[in-house]
Amino acid sequence: MRSYGGSGIGILFAPVLVIILVILVLMVLASCVKIVPQAQAFIVERLGGYQGTWEVGMHFKMPFIDRVAKRVNLKEQVVDFDPQPVITKDNVTMQIDTVVFFQITDPKLFTYGVENPIMAIENLTATTLRNIIGDMELDQTLTSREVINTKMRASLDVATDPWGIKVNRVELKNILPPAQIIDAMEKQMKAERERREAILKAEGEKKSSILVAEGKKQSAILDAEAEKQAAILHAEAQKEKMIREAEGEAEAILKVQQAKAEGIRLIREAGADQAVLTLKSFEALEKVADGQATKIIIPSELQNVAGLVKTAAEIVKE
């Protein structure tokens, strides 16, 4: 009875063991299937040695003897290093922090070339920066940032090539001179700003003076032109006045002469005798005597006329 019972238990647990074994096998097989995502690479080792580099896609590894030793990121990476003390050629100590842009080009060299690639790049960057800055003076360092970046990128690219790393770009993030140098630079910049401000102010005043002088010149020209036009108009008016006065006087004289001629004509037509003509002569003589002259010349004909007048007077008395 006991023997029969033991056999029954063994038969009962046999399917469970099979199921467990199948599950374990499936799990092992599933663990052997690896999918490499985009921009990554897997370093696979077999029994501790380098077996291969898996790129993007599905891959299978041998169970228990193969393993993924490292997952390598192939994207461009950025590392910001802490400020490093450097000494210039003229013995000025500065703090400079750098930013390095790099990309892994060979996953195998990156995995086996150096123990800690990021630390290696940081130390290499600090050493290269000290060598470059040590050959430059302070002023040159502050104004030659692009030159320093180019030299550092070239040096780091060559040094990191055995590690499977390509340095694409190096940037000096901050350059911090000593405090006294910063104060002196600020004073210099302030003096430069004040100098430029004074120059701009002087140029503004100069331009303003020129504009004022030009305005005065234009005003004087306009005033002179106005006076000239006024004088011309005044002269034209005087000329016109004189012409009109002359024309009026000429017209008056003409009318007087015409009136005299008309008077003579009327006298002649009226048949005036010698006595009337003589009377007219005396009237003319009376007008002559009213003048300012001190001497009066009387024609001899008038003397004869006077005698005739006396004779006529005697006849009238008789």
C-alpha positions in Angstrom: 0.0 0.0 0.0 2.8 2.5 0.8 4.7 1.6 -2.4 1.5 2.3 -4.4 1.0 5.6 -2.7 4.6 6.8 -3.5 4.2 6.0 -7.2 0.9 8.0 -7.3 2.6 11.1 -5.9 5.4 10.9 -8.4 3.0 10.6 -11.2 1.1 13.6 -9.9 4.1 15.9 -9.7 5.7 14.8 -13.1 3.5 17.2 -15.2 4.3 20.1 -12.9 8.0 19.6 -13.3 7.6 19.4 -17.0 5.7 22.7 -17.1 8.3 24.3 -14.9 11.1 23.1 -17.1 9.3 24.4 -20.2 8.8 27.8 -18.6 12.4 28.0 -17.7 13.5 27.1 -21.2 11.2 29.7 -22.6 12.5 32.3 -20.3 16.1 31.5 -21.2 15.3 31.6 -24.9 13.5 34.9 -24.4 16.6 36.3 -22.6 18.7 35.3 -25.6 16.7 37.6 -27.9 17.9 41.2 -27.8 16.7 44.2 -29.8 19.1 47.1 -30.2 17.3 50.5 -30.5 18.2 53.3 -32.8 21.4 55.3 -32.0 22.8 52.6 -29.7 25.2 49.7 -30.0 25.7 46.6 -27.8 29.1 45.1 -26.9 28.7 41.3 -26.6 31.3 39.1 -24.8 31.5 35.3 -25.0 33.1 33.7 -22.0 34.6 37.0 -21.0 36.1 37.9 -24.4 34.9 40.3 -27.0 32.5 38.5 -29.4 31.0 41.4 -31.5 29.2 44.7 -31.7 25.4 44.6 -32.3 23.9 47.4 -34.2 20.2 48.4 -34.6 17.8 45.4 -34.9 17.1 42.0 -33.4 19.9 39.7 -32.3 20.3 36.3 -30.6 23.0 35.3 -28.1 24.1 32.0 -26.9 22.6 31.3 -23.5 25.0 31.2 -20.5 28.1 31.9 -22.5 27.2 35.2 -24.2 26.4 38.5 -22.4 25.9 42.1 -23.3 28.9 43.8 -21.7 28.0 47.4 -22.5 25.3 49.5 -24.1 26.9 52.4 -26.0 25.0 55.6 -26.8 26.0 56.8 -30.3 24.3 60.2 -30.0 26.3 63.4 -29.7 26.9 64.1 -26.0 27.6 67.3 -24.1 29.8 67.5 -21.0 30.2 70.6 -18.9 33.3 70.6 -16.9 34.0 72.6 -13.7 36.2 75.7 -13.9 39.9 74.9 -14.1 42.7 77.2 -12.8 45.0 78.3 -15.6 48.0 80.7 -15.7 48.6 83.0 -18.6 52.0 83.9 -20.1 52.1 87.1 -18.0 51.4 85.2 -14.8 47.7 85.9 -14.3 45.7 83.1 -12.8 42.2 82.7 -14.3 39.3 80.3 -13.9 38.0 78.8 -17.2 35.2 76.3 -17.5 34.7 74.4 -20.8 31.9 72.5 -22.6 32.9 69.6 -24.8 30.7 68.1 -27.5 31.7 64.6 -28.5 30.3 61.5 -30.2 31.3 57.8 -29.9 32.4 56.5 -33.3 33.8 53.1 -32.3 31.9 51.3 -29.5 34.6 48.6 -29.1 37.4 51.2 -28.6 35.2 53.2 -26.3 34.5 50.1 -24.2 38.0 48.7 -24.0 40.2 51.8 -24.7 40.0 53.7 -21.4 38.5 52.9 -18.0 36.5 56.1 -17.5 36.2 58.0 -20.8 34.4 61.0 -19.3 37.0 61.5 -16.6 39.7 61.0 -19.2 38.3 63.7 -21.4 38.0 66.1 -18.5 41.6 65.6 -17.5 42.8 65.9 -21.1 40.7 69.1 -21.5 42.3 70.7 -18.4 45.8 69.7 -19.5 45.3 71.0 -23.1 43.7 74.2 -21.8 46.7 74.9 -19.6 49.1 74.4 -22.4 47.3 76.7 -24.8 46.6 79.5 -22.2 50.2 79.3 -21.0 51.5 80.6 -24.3 49.1 83.5 -24.4 48.9 86.8 -22.5 45.8 88.0 -20.6 44.6 90.4 -23.3 45.1 87.9 -26.0 43.2 85.3 -24.0 40.2 87.5 -23.6 40.0 88.4 -27.3 41.0 85.0 -28.8 38.2 82.7 -27.7 37.6 81.3 -31.1 41.3 80.5 -31.6 41.4 78.7 -28.2 38.3 76.7 -29.1 39.8 75.6 -32.4 43.1 74.6 -30.9 41.5 72.6 -28.1 39.1 70.8 -30.5 42.0 69.7 -32.7 44.1 68.6 -29.8 41.3 66.7 -28.1 40.2 65.0 -31.3 43.6 63.6 -31.9 44.0 62.4 -28.3 40.6 60.8 -28.0 40.7 59.0 -31.4 42.2 55.8 -29.8 39.3 55.7 -27.4 36.7 55.7 -30.3 35.6 59.2 -29.5 35.4 62.1 -31.9 35.4 65.7 -30.4 33.1 67.8 -32.5 33.3 71.1 -30.7 34.9 72.7 -27.6 33.5 76.0 -26.1 35.0 78.2 -23.4 31.9 78.9 -21.3 33.4 81.4 -18.9 36.7 83.2 -18.5 37.1 84.6 -15.0 40.2 86.7 -14.3 41.1 87.8 -10.8 39.0 90.3 -9.0 41.5 93.2 -9.3 41.8 92.5 -13.0 38.0 92.6 -13.3 37.9 95.9 -11.5 40.5 97.4 -13.7 38.7 96.1 -16.8 35.4 97.6 -15.6 37.1 101.0 -15.0 38.7 100.8 -18.4 35.3 100.0 -20.0 33.7 102.9 -18.0 36.4 105.3 -19.2 35.9 104.1 -22.8 32.1 104.6 -22.5 32.6 108.1 -21.1 35.1 108.9 -23.9 32.7 107.7 -26.6 29.9 109.7 -24.9 32.0 112.8 -24.9 32.9 112.3 -28.6 29.2 111.8 -29.5 28.3 114.8 -27.5 30.9 116.9 -29.2 29.9 115.7 -32.6 26.3 116.5 -31.7 27.2 120.0 -30.6 29.2 120.5 -33.8 26.4 119.4 -36.0 24.0 121.6 -34.0 26.3 124.6 -34.5 26.6 123.9 -38.2 22.8 123.7 -38.5 22.3 126.9 -36.5 24.9 128.7 -38.7 23.3 127.3 -41.8 19.9 128.5 -40.6 21.3 131.9 -39.9 22.9 132.0 -43.3 19.7 131.0 -45.0 17.8 133.6 -42.9 20.2 136.3 -43.9 19.9 135.3 -47.6 16.2 135.3 -47.4 16.2 138.7 -45.6 18.5 140.2 -48.2 16.4 138.7 -51.0 13.3 140.2 -49.4 15.0 143.6 -49.1 16.1 143.4 -52.7 12.7 142.5 -53.9 11.2 145.3 -51.7 13.8 147.8 -53.1 12.9 146.7 -56.6 9.2 147.0 -56.0 9.8 150.5 -54.4 11.9 151.6 -57.4 9.3 150.3 -59.7 6.6 152.1 -57.8 8.6 155.4 -57.8 9.3 155.0 -61.5 5.6 154.3 -62.2 4.7 157.4 -60.1 7.2 159.7 -61.9 6.0 158.4 -65.2 2.4 159.1 -64.3 3.2 162.5 -62.9 5.2 163.4 -66.0 2.3 162.2 -68.2 -0.1 164.3 -66.0 2.0 167.4 -66.3 2.5 166.8 -70.0 -1.2 166.4 -70.4 -1.9 169.6 -68.3 0.5 171.6 -70.4 -1.1 170.2 -73.5 -4.5 171.2 -72.3 -3.3 174.7 -71.3 -1.7 175.2 -74.7 -4.8 173.9 -76.4 -6.9 176.3 -74.2 -4.6 179.3 -75.2 -4.8 178.3 -78.8 -8.5 178.0 -78.6 -8.7 181.5 -76.9 -6.6 183.1 -79.6 -8.8 181.4 -82.2 -11.9 182.7 -80.6 -10.5 186.2 -80.4 -9.6 186.1 -84.0 -13.0 184.8 -85.0 -14.6 187.5 -82.9 -12.8 190.2 -84.9 -11.0 191.8 -82.0 -9.4 195.2 -82.9 -6.1 196.6 -82.0 -7.4 198.1 -78.7 -8.5 194.7 -77.5 -5.1 193.1 -78.4 -3.4 196.0 -76.6 -5.5 195.3 -73.5 -4.5 191.7 -73.6 -0.8 192.7 -73.8 -1.2 194.8 -70.7 -2.7 191.9 -68.9 0.2 189.8 -69.8 2.6 192.5 -68.7 0.8 192.7 -65.3 1.4 189.0 -64.8 5.1 189.5 -65.7 5.4 192.3 -63.1 4.0 190.0 -60.4 7.1 187.8 -60.7 10.3 187.7 -58.6 12.5 189.3 -61.2 14.1 192.7 -60.4 14.5 193.7 -64.0 11.7 193.8 -66.6 12.4 194.3 -70.3 9.5 195.9 -72.1 9.5 195.6 -75.9 9.5 198.9 -77.9 6.2 198.0 -79.4 4.6 198.2 -75.9 6.0 201.7 -75.5 4.3 202.8 -78.7 1.2 201.1 -77.4 1.5 203.2 -74.2 1.6 206.3 -76.3 -1.5 205.2 -78.1 -3.2 204.6 -74.8 -2.4 208.1 -73.6 -3.8 209.6 -76.9 -6.9 207.5 -76.5 -7.3 208.7 -73.0 -7.2 212.4 -74.1 -9.7 211.7 -76.8 -12.0 210.2 -74.2 -11.7 213.2 -72.0 -12.7 215.5 -74.9 
